[in-house]
């Protein structure tokens, strides 16, 4: 990651400066940089570094919050361009998305929503800290094809299992597929809780969702 623009993007997230993040995101678009490259090679590198520093006790919560705000500011600028790039695609399916109960992390979930939406999926985003009952109610209401549950904390991963159990209890599966993701989520965990799919990042989530729609099943 030697490109000075990507380097500056990474640094502004570490510094927690939303104004600079906004400005660099605009600069990237003006230079024709793919918005996903700007996120993956620039801004996300900063938030991962900040997370590692936080984990090692080298950064405190207010600083991490500032980093998250800067990350959101960048994505706000890049989002419309990502959506525009996918705007001509047909509707591929309905996806209910949310972060598991007790979990307020939403940057990754929002990225998944943007990528799926840009690629033609209809997204019903329930936001953060969503209960199993809320997932079930929305899936019924919109006749969802896929329910996606994000979890970033080891403690809230249990919420993914609770959603899958609630979908089963309400007779929604196997027609409605359940997919899971988030930093600590593994393929092993996904298998253990009976999810229909797992993905490590937003791009893989798109492939997974497409597979589920075309084949009716997907491997975890
Ligand atoms: Co928090 N946090 N945080 N945090 N935070 C982590 C997750 C942590 C690993 C940091 C650390 O200690 N190193 C740690 C969790 C430890 C653990 O449980 N194993 C942690 C902690 C401890 C906490 C608090 C408990 C801190 C405290 O209060 N003492 C607290 C919890 C609050 C709560 O939820 N109840 C907390 C709070 C926060 C902030 C509010 C400051 C902020 C969140 C802001 C927000 O989201 N609006 C925050 C942040 C920013 C992070 C880190 C640094 C970055 C997360 C992120 O946005 N990554 C994170 C460190 C880390 O993950 N290494 C950390 C960038 C994003 C693009 O990636 O979210 O992984 P990610 O999403 C990816 C993939 O995972 C995947 O695709 C996405 C895009 O490629 N994916 C899916 C995600 N969801 C998917 C769903 C799918 C498919 C793929 O299908 C449905």
Boltz pocket constraint, residues with backbone or C-beta under 6 A from the ligand:
constraints:
  - pocket:
      binder: B
      contacts: [[A, 44], [A, 47], [A, 48], [A, 50], [A, 51], [A, 52], [A, 54], [A, 55], [A, 56], [A, 61], [A, 64], [A, 65], [A, 68], [A, 98], [A, 102], [A, 103], [A, 104], [A, 105], [A, 106], [A, 107], [A, 108], [A, 109], [A, 111], [A, 112], [A, 147], [A, 148], [A, 149], [A, 150], [A, 151], [A, 152], [A, 153], [A, 154], [A, 155], [A, 179], [A, 180], [A, 181], [A, 182], [A, 183], [A, 184], [A, 198], [A, 199], [A, 200], [A, 201], [A, 202], [A, 203], [A, 205]]
      max_distance: 6.0
